[in-house]
Amino acid sequence: MQNEIPQSVYTYAATHQILDEGETIVTYYDATISLSNEESAMITNKHVIYHYNGRTTKMPLQDIVSINHTEETLVGDIITVESLDGNMMKIEIAPLNGGEIFLSVLRSKTNM
């Protein structure tokens, strides 16, 4: 959640131009073991974002038409999101890493 995000995340996001002007991170998940921010998912006040391998994929929260969630024992929470234009995004959150919280925030921000 916002109060737990280290400064290094904000620095990384600024350096790699992940956020738009006026965009703030609401919740964040770093998928790397080293917490390097190189593979991360975040929900901002405007988008759900997945950053991986130098590429950033953004989906406006207002354009999300469906959110699906499954739990797999070894993988953890798998969240799939679909936008109005049919684009899909998959977010995997490892077991015991707050996947339910991430999902709850996403549903709250999209009223789903």
ABEGO torsion letter per residue (X at the ends): XAAABBAAAAAAAAAAGABBBGBBBABBBBABAAGAGABBBBBBAABBBBBBGGBBBBBBAAABABBBBBBBAAAEBBBBBBBAAGBBBBBBBBBGAGAAAAAAAAAAAAGX
